Each structure stands twice: as C-alpha cells, then as structure tokens.
Amino acid sequence: MKQQILRRVPLFASLPQSEIDYLAANLLTVHLPEQTWLIQEGTASDRCYILVDGAVEIIKSAGTDEERVIARREAGILLGEMSLFSQEGHHTASVRAVSALELLVMTDADLDALLHRQPQLAYELVGMIARRLEQSENNTILELREKNRQLTQAYQELKAAQARLVEQERLERELEIARQIQSSTLPRRLPRLAGYDFGALISPARAVGGDFYDAIPLGHGRIGVAIGDVSDKGVPAALYMSLVYSLLRAEANRHRTPGSVLLAVNNLLIDMEVTHMYVTLVYGVLDYDRQEFSYARAGHPYPILLDASGRQQILAERVGQPLGMLPAPSLDEQSMPLPAGGVILLFTDGITEAADPLGSSFGDKRLVGALQRHAGLPAQEICNSLYRLVDRHCGLTPQQDDITLLCLRHLV
C-alpha cells in the first residue's frame, strides 16, 4: 500500500520501482490521532511528510480572527515540503488532522540522499517548486483582491454611516429648533388674577408634539382658557397644532361664546383642506366677576370640576365632535358656577391612557382621586404632582402620547 501511495505523489511518479520500494521500507512511519496539529504556520522544520492514510486541512492564520481553511487533502500528497527549500525553513500554513493519520517522514537528509541516488529528480523538484510558487503568488493576489474588496465595502459602509450620522444630527438640530419654536408659542406666563390661581404642564412624547394649552385675555372681566390635542404626533402634529393655536387666538377675540369660537376655527380648518388630521379641544371662558365658567368641548375629554369640599361635580354627557373633520360639528356647550374653593382641571388623554408595564392605564378614576387629594395645593403644584403620579405609574414604560394639564383654582 505504501508503494502505491508513494507512486501517486507527483514528485515521485517518475522514480523507478526499486526506489519506491526503498523509500517505503526505510522512511519512518508515524500515526497521529484526529485533530492533531501536524504543522504550525511560522514554525521551522527539517522534514516533510507523505500522507499515506487519512485527511488533513490546510489552514492559514490559525488561532486568529482571520483563520480560514484553504484546502483539504487526502492520501498521496506531500505536506510541509516547501519549508525544506526556504532559507528560514518556516512553514507557510498550518496542517491539522481531520481523521486519524498514517504518514511517512522524510527529513532533509533523506531528501538529499534521494537526490544523490536519483539526480534527475532535481528537475522534477524545480518544476514542483515553480508551480508551488506560482500557485502561492496567485493565492496571494486573490487574497489581496478580496481584502481590497472588503476594505472598499467597509469604506462605502463607513461613508454611508457618516452620511446618516450627519443627517441625524441635522434632523436633531431642526427638531430642537422646532421644539424651541413650539415652546415659545405657549404662554410664557399664566394669568395672575386676584382670587384665582392658574397652573399648566406639557410633556411631549417626542421632541415636538400635538398638544397645546393657552390662556387668552378677553377683557371685560373675562379670560379664555383652552387645551387641545392633535390627532397625529411629531412634526406634522406640531405644525397643525401651531395652525389651530393661531386660529383659536384670532377667533377668541372676534366671538363671544366658546361655541361660536370653535365653529369659526372649524370653518377655517375645513377651508384649508388639511386632510388626515383633526384636533380635539376644550375652550372655556372664565367670567371672574360673575364667578362662572362656560365652555365648548369638541371631541375632547370632559373637564374635571371639584367644589370647595373636593366633591366632583358631574357634568351632563353631550356629544362633542373634533374640529377639522366635519363642516358643522356638534359641540358640547355647558356653563357652571365656579365657587370659592372650586377647582377645574383640563387635560389631554395622554395622562389617562398612560400605561404601566402590564398595560394598565392610569385612567379617569385615578386622575379624579389624585386631583381630590391634591386640590388644596397651588394650581401649578397640582399639575406637577399629577404628572409625577403618572410617571411613577408608568415606571419604565416609555411615554406613548403627549401629556398636558391646565388647572384653574378659585381661591377661598
């Protein structure tokens, strides 16, 4: 069997049978188990191997991130022979057994003796070395091409990532500008009226949002208060909110009743044909001389009204449709006294729909109870306390909707 294997080695193909028999009888035979490292890349050696039985993997950069199998070889080949012809005698790749191996060992002394016995073998040896060098050069070129391709791809991906980063930074700057502009449209100071206390809070779910509130001096002992919630979120909602905010301020000074103000705003929104968006809104007028609060509700959550004892005053349930959808929406219009010690809370549904990690909403009942417990605080502190309670309720759950509160207290 060894003779047959030696004959299959290209370098030995032209040797006479007597030489083949001599090598089979005199070369050292070794056996190695599976997964043994036969040759380590970069190490020096004075011998090569003839694979008689089994299979091996030829591996480059073994033990590194760039480790790769470049070939699989079976019986009838030389292994490690190129190290015998390099000046340093270092192996250019590693060899690992993938099965049990039987090998013949040929030292450099064995090779020298063979060349003395068979000098014509030198020509075969030169040809083999030339072919191996050409193959190694071709492999090196292919590796360099692949690395160049990978570098080019990595460079293009880096350029794309940098472009995305620049674009993201630009968008963040624009969002910050939009947030500042939106924030500047809200009242910088709430009204200060003898016997009354105002407070407000807004927390967008994103950099900018669709919630708003306002307090509009109307003269003649009257002040308008409003809270609204646009159907969308983000920049589109913020733009629509700014439009509604401006229209509401303009129409509040042209019409006397809250209902007529909202209908006028709705007509303008319909004329502008802003599709796919609408706004829910409560606009009320406080007549502080008469201690009366009148409001119009357009699809928005009902205000919460507490009397001086902290008892909730139940409001009549009436239809109120959002603005910007229908030419003539139905509005819920109501009036009520606001006695000394009374509290009115306007809010958006972002607070009642805020959910904890299990999906349980904060809800109207919790909101009313919290307002009753904090009704004796200043109006701004009432808003701050309610928001803290909601934030605690949500825990680690991200805020999904804008939260806005507007509180009015009639002081005792």
Phi, psi and omega in degrees: 000320180298322179298318180296319180294315179300324180293333181281344178288121185307323182295330185259005187298328184266001181289147176292158184299327180296324178289320178300315180296322180296314181297317180299327184275333190250339179287143181293133176259133176231153177237135181231142179282169178301146178072009175284140174275112180279318183225139177248127179304135177089350179271155179268151181205153178247024182210160171231175187228147173249120183280112181271320182208143180108189182218151181225160171249136174264123190234134173257144175056042181301138178081008178242174178294340183260014180302135178206146177272121183259345179194160173233130185234150178235187188306144176102021180229159172271143178232129175081011185290333184293335179294338180286344185246001176266153186297318181275342181072028182267142177284142182264357178202165177261155179230127181235137179285130174258358173207175174299140186242148165238128185225151168257136182259127176241112178279171177294332176292320176298320181292318178300317180296320179297319180293327175292322179285327184230074185299332178297342180294340180299323179295318177298321181294317178298317178297318179298316180298317180299317180295318179296319179295319178296317178296319179296320179295317179297319178297320179297318179297317179297319178296317179296320178298317180295317178296322177296320177297316180295320178295319179297317178297316179297322179295317179296319178295322177295318178298317180295318179295321178294320178296319178295321179296317178298317179295319179297318179295321178296316180295321179295322176296317180294321178295322178295320176296317179297320178298318180295319179295315180297317179298325182288340179283336179286157181302129177287326178225138175277157184301148173242105182241140177299125178088359181227153182223130182244148173212152180207156178206140176222133180226099180292146176286336177235186181302321175230157184214188184251004177275153173203164171217163180201157172225120191240113175295129183247351182078170178059038177073025182229146175219135179268140175232143184215151172216138184217162183215112179280148189294337183256185177230172175073206187297315179302317179295322180296320179294316179294320178300317180298323178296310181298318181301314181293317180297318181298316179298319181293314184284337180297331180268358180257337185235149187270319185268150178302321180297317180293328177295312182293323178295322178294317177298318180299317180301319180293320178296318178296317180297328181283347176054047174276102186277160173067011179222151176207175181221136169262148192200146166239124175237123181233159177237124175265117172265096190282344174285320181269356181055052183225142179237123177241141181215161171236132184243127182242085176070013186257158175304145179298143171298156173254125182241125175247140175275185185298335180273356182090004180280136180287132175270116184285126180268150178295137180275119181223160181285135173219118185257147182299161177267149177095004181246315186243148179296326181223078183290150172282136180240146175267110182245126181216156176227148182203153175286151174239087185289164177303134183090353180282155181226136173241131177239121170257142185206162173258161186289355176299332181278319181284333181268358178299128188248149175277177182301339179269000178091006180277125181285154176297314170080163181293320184298315178296321182296315179298315180299318179294320178297319179296322181289334184249009187298336181279353180280163171303153186302318180294322179291329174300312179299314182297318181294317179298319180295320178298321179296318179294317179299320178293322179298319184286332181061234182273359180290125180298146178293126185263338185218157177297145178238126180222138180227142174222120187240139179229124178243137170264111186290150179284000000 
